[in-house]
Amino acid sequence: MHDWQKDIWAALAGSDPREMKIVMGGRQIGKSVMAQMWNEVNEMQSKPYTEETSAEVDGRMWYTISCTKPVAEWIRQQPGEHTQWDNLIDNKWYIYFDRFDVHEEFYMMLKLRWGA
């Protein structure tokens, strides 16, 4: 994020960083774009990943995590795809691009790279 973008967000921020000071109305004036950008900024300030559940599968410990976009990109660049991690797929075959099932060894690498 550029400095000018941070200045804009700081100007828009209210006393609570999760709220906007300015409420916009009307049609096609960028409300959705502003809301999406606001969510991305808050996501960048949040924890990079969160452990949702864990379970033992075939004698190996696996963790289900949800993560921010930078962490998801980092995970996809790692070797060992589908042996150490995989995208989370729900019972309707929907693929989550920000949720993963990761093996405990990969989970340790994630903790070392992105913090506990």
C-alpha positions, -999 to +999 in steps of 0.1 A: +000+000+000+013+034-009+016+063+015-011+083-002-035+054+002-027+052+039-034+089+042-068+085+025-077+056+048-065+075+078-087+105+068-117+082+063-113+063+096-134+071+125-125+064+161-128+027+155-105+015+127-132-009+115-157+019+108-157+046+081-164+083+090-181+090+057-212+072+046-219+074+008-252+071-010-265+071-045-260+048-074-228+039-091-205+062-071-181+035-059-197+023-026-189-014-034-153-006-044-148+014-012-162-014+009-140-039-008-109-018-004-118-012+033-121-049+039-087-055+023-071-029+045-086-044+076-076-078+065-039-067+061-040-054+097-055-086+110-037-119+119-022-134+088-038-168+094-062-185+119-063-222+128-099-233+125-097-270+134-073-299+136-076-337+132-056-368+128-058-384+094-041-417+087-019-412+117-008-377+106-020-344+121-037-319+097-049-284+104-076-264+086-066-227+084-081-195+070-057-169+059-051-135+042-044-132+005-005-128+009-004-160+030-026-179+005-002-168-024+028-179-003+012-214+004+005-219-033+041-212-042+055-239-019+066-273-031+049-304-021+014-295-033-012-320-023+012-339+000+017-311+026-013-288+018-045-286-002-073-261-008-103-267+014-133-281-005-167-282+011-195-308+008-208-290-023-174-291-040-168-254-035-131-246-034-121-219-008-091-199-021-083-185+014-088-218+034-064-247+034-059-281+049-022-283+059+000-311+073+016-304+107+051-300+092+038-274+067+019-258+096+052-253+114+068-237+083+037-214+082+042-204+119+079-198+113+073-176+082+042-157+093+043-159+131+023-178+157 
